[in-house]
Amino acid sequence: MAELTTLESLLEMGFDRNRAEKAVANTGNQGIEQAMDWLMEHENDPDIDEPYVPPAGNILGGEAQSQPSTADSSEGQEGQESFEGIAGGDIGYIETEDGVKRPMTEEEKNEQVKRLEELMRVKQAERRERERAEEVEREKQRRKQGQELQQMRQKLQDDEMKKIAEQRQREKMEDKMARQRVKEKIARDREERAQKVLFKFIFHFCILPLLVETRTTWTFFSVKFGGIAPSSTTASSHPGQPSPSSPTSQGPPPTKKEYDESRIQVRLLDGSTITTVFKAQEPLAAVRVYVQMNGNTPEGQDFTLLSPYPRHVYTELDMEKPLKELGLVPSAVLVVAKK
């Protein structure tokens, strides 16, 4: 029968009997070429060498379970033209000119085996070429995906570095602006203090001597021409009468003097002191800024201010309050302390 002849042909070509039986059964006894194609396609299957158990009613060497359809026969006809009488008919037999089939001779069988082996080598070479082309294509796809992934990673890294650089630039600008504001405030304070010193100098050395000279001249003319004597003479001649400027005289009580400046002395961490004058309405934060700019406090050292007597530690809320409200007018002593 055809199935038995196909199986024997596969065995003669060197295929394992278990694999040959599987190939014949799975191709439905459609011929030696289909069996060889099945073997080459499934030679790497993990279960290819497992023992073959034929299904019930399907015994190798018996009647074929299914016959190839007309469409399948027409599709495979082109690849089998060179093997008419081998794959399409009973293998092991040859048809004579008068249409009678006779068994092949040993030489014809060997020639048929050689042709099948050559066909197998051609198909194996085609399969290897196809697998090699597929492997090359897979390698191209893998490299392309790797390049795309690398480009995405590089883009993400560049974006992150750009964000970090922008953040650092903003921080530098904010620090620069803050330092500029502090410098401008210190410059204004120095200018105001210089104006005050200049005013005091002019008053003490220019205006005050002029006032004293004018008063002395007026007193001289008053006494000489019968004017009112000085208050000291009048007070000594009438000891029993209270002077107009005495505390017992009638009149409104003296008002409390209002100070618009405060003289602040700050004791630093190393025991040294710095002294300066602030406006009574300036916040305590101005004193802190002055200590940061003019003291020897290490850069980055966080500190606070406190009053020694009575002891009082100023909080962040106190930094916004005026010196007058905190009772630091007209003068006060503060101490720098670490937080």
NORWO-V883466 format. One record per residue. N is the residue number from 1. RES is the residue in three letters. PSI is psi in radians with two decimals (999 if undefined). OMEGA is omega in degrees with one decimal (none if undefined). NEAR is the number of other ideal C-beta (glycine too) atoms within 10 Angstrom. Layout:
n/res/psi/omega/near
N/RES/PSI/OMEGA/NEAR
N/RES/PSI/OMEGA/NEAR
//
This chain:
n/res/psi/omega/near
1/MET/2.90/-176.1/15
2/ALA/-0.69/-177.6/20
3/GLU/-0.76/-177.9/22
4/LEU/-0.71/179.6/16
5/THR/-0.71/177.0/18
6/THR/-0.75/179.3/28
7/LEU/-0.76/179.9/24
8/GLU/-0.65/179.1/14
9/SER/-0.72/177.9/22
10/LEU/-0.67/178.7/23
11/LEU/-0.70/178.5/14
12/GLU/-0.50/178.3/15
13/MET/-0.10/175.0/16
14/GLY/0.13/178.2/10
15/PHE/2.60/176.7/19
16/ASP/2.53/-176.1/13
17/ARG/-0.69/-179.5/11
18/ASN/-0.76/178.8/13
19/ARG/-0.70/-179.3/20
20/ALA/-0.75/178.9/23
21/GLU/-0.72/178.0/20
22/LYS/-0.72/-178.3/23
23/ALA/-0.76/-179.3/25
24/VAL/-0.73/-178.3/28
25/ALA/-0.72/-175.2/21
26/ASN/-0.38/177.3/13
27/THR/-0.02/177.3/19
28/GLY/0.53/177.9/17
29/ASN/0.77/-179.3/25
30/GLN/-0.04/176.6/22
31/GLY/2.93/-176.6/22
32/ILE/-0.60/-178.3/28
33/GLU/-0.76/178.2/21
34/GLN/-0.67/178.6/22
35/ALA/-0.73/178.4/28
36/MET/-0.71/176.9/24
37/ASP/-0.72/-179.4/20
38/TRP/-0.71/-179.8/18
39/LEU/-0.75/-178.7/23
40/MET/-0.55/179.3/16
41/GLU/-0.49/-174.4/12
42/HIS/0.32/-177.2/14
43/GLU/-0.35/179.7/12
44/ASN/0.14/178.3/7
45/ASP/2.48/-178.8/11
46/PRO/-0.44/-177.4/6
47/ASP/0.35/-176.2/7
48/ILE/-0.52/-177.3/14
49/ASP/0.11/176.0/11
50/GLU/2.61/-178.1/10
51/PRO/2.39/-178.4/7
52/TYR/2.25/177.2/16
53/VAL/1.86/-178.0/8
54/PRO/2.51/176.7/13
55/PRO/2.83/-177.9/8
56/ALA/2.36/177.7/6
57/GLY/-0.02/-179.6/8
58/ASN/1.67/-177.2/14
59/ILE/2.28/178.4/11
60/LEU/2.33/-178.0/16
61/GLY/-0.20/178.6/12
62/GLY/-2.84/-177.8/13
63/GLU/2.48/-178.6/10
64/ALA/2.45/-178.9/13
65/GLN/-0.62/-177.8/11
66/SER/2.65/179.2/8
67/GLN/2.51/178.8/11
68/PRO/2.42/-179.9/18
69/SER/2.91/-179.5/9
70/THR/-0.66/179.4/8
71/ALA/-0.77/-179.9/8
72/ASP/-0.67/-179.0/13
73/SER/-0.66/180.0/13
74/SER/-0.61/178.6/10
75/GLU/-0.63/-177.5/11
76/GLY/-0.04/-175.7/17
77/GLN/-0.61/-177.5/12
78/GLU/-0.65/-179.1/7
79/GLY/-0.12/-174.8/14
80/GLN/0.17/-176.1/17
81/GLU/-0.61/-177.9/7
82/SER/-0.07/-176.3/9
83/PHE/0.65/177.4/18
84/GLU/2.40/-178.2/11
85/GLY/-0.16/179.1/14
86/ILE/-1.04/-178.0/21
87/ALA/-0.54/-175.7/23
88/GLY/-0.39/-177.6/17
89/GLY/-2.79/-179.9/16
90/ASP/2.08/179.3/17
91/ILE/2.39/-175.5/25
92/GLY/-0.10/177.9/19
93/TYR/2.73/178.5/15
94/ILE/2.45/-176.9/18
95/GLU/2.27/179.1/13
96/THR/3.12/-177.5/8
97/GLU/-0.52/-179.8/5
98/ASP/0.19/174.4/5
99/GLY/0.15/-179.4/6
100/VAL/2.32/178.7/9
101/LYS/2.38/177.3/13
102/ARG/2.68/178.8/10
103/PRO/2.57/178.3/10
104/MET/2.61/172.7/16
105/THR/2.95/-178.7/10
106/GLU/-0.66/179.3/7
107/GLU/-0.72/178.7/8
108/GLU/-0.68/177.0/14
109/LYS/-0.77/179.7/17
110/ASN/-0.70/178.0/12
111/GLU/-0.71/177.6/12
112/GLN/-0.72/178.2/20
113/VAL/-0.69/179.0/15
114/LYS/-0.74/178.6/11
115/ARG/-0.70/178.7/14
116/LEU/-0.70/177.5/22
117/GLU/-0.70/177.8/14
118/GLU/-0.71/176.6/10
119/LEU/-0.71/179.3/19
120/MET/-0.72/179.2/20
121/ARG/-0.68/179.0/10
122/VAL/-0.78/-179.3/10
123/LYS/-0.65/176.6/17
124/GLN/-0.71/178.1/13
125/ALA/-0.73/176.9/10
126/GLU/-0.71/179.1/11
127/ARG/-0.75/179.0/14
128/ARG/-0.70/178.4/11
129/GLU/-0.73/178.7/10
130/ARG/-0.75/178.7/10
131/GLU/-0.67/178.5/10
132/ARG/-0.72/177.6/10
133/ALA/-0.71/177.8/10
134/GLU/-0.68/178.5/10
135/GLU/-0.72/177.5/10
136/VAL/-0.75/179.4/10
137/GLU/-0.72/176.8/10
138/ARG/-0.70/179.3/10
139/GLU/-0.67/177.0/10
140/LYS/-0.76/179.1/10
141/GLN/-0.69/-179.8/10
142/ARG/-0.74/179.1/10
143/ARG/-0.68/178.8/10
144/LYS/-0.77/177.7/10
145/GLN/-0.68/177.5/10
146/GLY/-0.73/178.2/10
147/GLN/-0.75/177.9/10
148/GLU/-0.73/178.4/10
149/LEU/-0.72/178.6/10
150/GLN/-0.70/177.8/10
151/GLN/-0.70/177.7/10
152/MET/-0.76/178.8/10
153/ARG/-0.74/179.8/10
154/GLN/-0.69/179.2/10
155/LYS/-0.77/177.7/10
156/LEU/-0.72/179.0/10
157/GLN/-0.72/178.3/10
158/ASP/-0.72/178.4/10
159/ASP/-0.71/179.9/10
160/GLU/-0.75/178.4/10
161/MET/-0.64/178.5/10
162/LYS/-0.74/178.1/10
163/LYS/-0.74/-179.9/10
164/ILE/-0.73/179.3/10
165/ALA/-0.72/178.3/10
166/GLU/-0.71/178.6/10
167/GLN/-0.75/178.7/10
168/ARG/-0.68/178.6/10
169/GLN/-0.74/177.4/10
170/ARG/-0.74/179.9/10
171/GLU/-0.71/178.1/10
172/LYS/-0.73/179.5/10
173/MET/-0.73/178.2/10
174/GLU/-0.75/177.4/10
175/ASP/-0.72/179.9/10
176/LYS/-0.74/179.1/10
177/MET/-0.69/178.6/10
178/ALA/-0.76/178.2/10
179/ARG/-0.66/178.7/11
180/GLN/-0.71/177.9/10
181/ARG/-0.72/179.2/11
182/VAL/-0.75/179.3/14
183/LYS/-0.71/178.9/11
184/GLU/-0.71/178.5/10
185/LYS/-0.74/178.6/15
186/ILE/-0.69/178.7/15
187/ALA/-0.71/177.6/10
188/ARG/-0.72/179.1/10
189/ASP/-0.74/179.6/18
190/ARG/-0.69/178.8/11
191/GLU/-0.73/178.8/10
192/GLU/-0.74/179.4/14
193/ARG/-0.67/178.2/14
194/ALA/-0.67/177.2/10
195/GLN/-0.68/178.5/10
196/LYS/-0.75/178.3/12
197/VAL/-0.72/178.6/11
198/LEU/-0.70/178.6/10
199/PHE/-0.75/179.0/11
200/LYS/-0.71/179.3/10
201/PHE/-0.83/-179.9/10
202/ILE/-0.71/-178.4/11
203/PHE/-0.81/-174.7/11
204/HIS/-0.62/-173.0/10
205/PHE/-0.17/-179.3/9
206/CYS/-0.99/-174.7/10
207/ILE/-0.81/-175.8/11
208/LEU/-0.81/176.6/11
209/PRO/-0.61/178.2/10
210/LEU/-0.71/178.1/9
211/LEU/-0.72/179.6/11
212/VAL/-0.74/179.4/10
213/GLU/-0.74/179.0/10
214/THR/-0.74/-179.8/10
215/ARG/-0.68/179.9/10
216/THR/-0.74/178.2/9
217/THR/-0.75/179.1/10
218/TRP/-0.70/178.6/11
219/THR/-0.67/179.8/14
220/PHE/-0.81/-179.5/11
221/PHE/-0.58/179.4/9
222/SER/-0.76/-179.4/13
223/VAL/-0.70/-175.3/13
224/LYS/-0.67/-175.7/8
225/PHE/0.43/173.1/7
226/GLY/0.39/178.8/7
227/GLY/-2.98/-179.3/12
228/ILE/2.34/179.3/10
229/ALA/2.85/177.9/14
230/PRO/2.71/-175.9/12
231/SER/-0.51/-179.4/11
232/SER/-0.68/178.6/9
233/THR/-0.72/179.8/11
234/THR/-0.69/-179.9/13
235/ALA/-0.61/179.7/16
236/SER/-0.53/179.8/10
237/SER/-0.37/177.9/9
238/HIS/1.36/-176.6/10
239/PRO/-0.38/-176.3/8
240/GLY/-0.35/-177.0/4
241/GLN/2.38/178.7/10
242/PRO/2.47/178.1/13
243/SER/2.74/-178.8/14
244/PRO/-0.47/-177.3/11
245/SER/0.05/-177.7/9
246/SER/2.72/-177.5/9
247/PRO/-0.42/-176.2/9
248/THR/-0.04/-179.2/6
249/SER/2.72/-180.0/9
250/GLN/2.60/177.5/6
251/GLY/2.96/-179.5/8
252/PRO/2.58/178.7/5
253/PRO/2.61/-179.8/6
254/PRO/2.44/179.0/7
255/THR/2.66/179.5/6
256/LYS/2.38/-177.5/6
257/LYS/2.34/178.2/6
258/GLU/2.25/179.5/9
259/TYR/2.36/177.3/13
260/ASP/0.14/178.1/10
261/GLU/2.77/177.8/18
262/SER/2.29/178.3/23
263/ARG/2.00/-175.1/15
264/ILE/2.22/173.8/24
265/GLN/2.22/-175.8/13
266/VAL/2.22/176.7/21
267/ARG/2.14/-174.6/15
268/LEU/3.13/-176.9/16
269/LEU/-0.55/-179.6/15
270/ASP/0.10/178.1/9
271/GLY/-0.25/178.7/6
272/SER/2.87/-177.1/10
273/THR/2.64/172.0/12
274/ILE/2.52/-176.2/15
275/THR/2.43/177.0/10
276/THR/3.01/-177.2/17
277/VAL/2.34/178.9/15
278/PHE/2.81/172.3/23
279/LYS/2.56/-178.9/16
280/ALA/-0.45/-178.0/16
281/GLN/-0.02/177.3/13
282/GLU/2.55/179.1/19
283/PRO/2.84/178.5/18
284/LEU/-0.39/178.1/23
285/ALA/-0.51/177.4/15
286/ALA/-0.66/177.0/19
287/VAL/-0.73/-179.5/22
288/ARG/-0.76/178.5/19
289/VAL/-0.70/179.1/17
290/TYR/-0.68/178.7/20
291/VAL/-0.70/178.9/20
292/GLN/-0.65/-176.3/13
293/MET/-0.55/-172.8/13
294/ASN/-0.24/179.4/13
295/GLY/3.10/179.4/19
296/ASN/0.51/179.1/11
297/THR/2.30/-179.9/17
298/PRO/2.54/-179.4/8
299/GLU/2.29/-178.2/5
300/GLY/-0.12/179.4/5
301/GLN/2.14/178.4/12
302/ASP/2.34/-177.3/7
303/PHE/2.96/176.2/17
304/THR/2.98/-179.5/16
305/LEU/2.56/178.2/20
306/LEU/2.72/175.0/13
307/SER/2.28/-176.0/16
308/PRO/-0.74/-175.9/10
309/TYR/1.97/-13.3/6
310/PRO/2.66/-174.9/5
311/ARG/2.24/178.5/8
312/HIS/2.15/179.0/14
313/VAL/2.17/-177.6/12
314/TYR/2.34/-178.5/19
315/THR/-3.12/178.1/10
316/GLU/-0.53/176.5/8
317/LEU/-0.61/179.2/8
318/ASP/-0.42/-178.1/16
319/MET/-0.42/-179.2/17
320/GLU/-0.11/-177.5/9
321/LYS/2.58/177.9/15
322/PRO/2.73/179.4/17
323/LEU/-0.60/-179.6/23
324/LYS/-0.70/-179.7/17
325/GLU/-0.53/179.5/13
326/LEU/0.00/179.2/17
327/GLY/0.49/-179.1/10
328/LEU/0.38/179.7/23
329/VAL/2.37/9.3/21
330/PRO/-0.18/179.6/15
331/SER/2.75/-179.4/13
332/ALA/2.77/176.1/17
333/VAL/2.21/178.4/15
334/LEU/2.70/-178.1/21
335/VAL/2.35/176.7/17
336/VAL/2.24/180.0/20
337/ALA/2.52/177.6/12
338/LYS/2.58/176.0/9
339/LYS/999/none/7
//
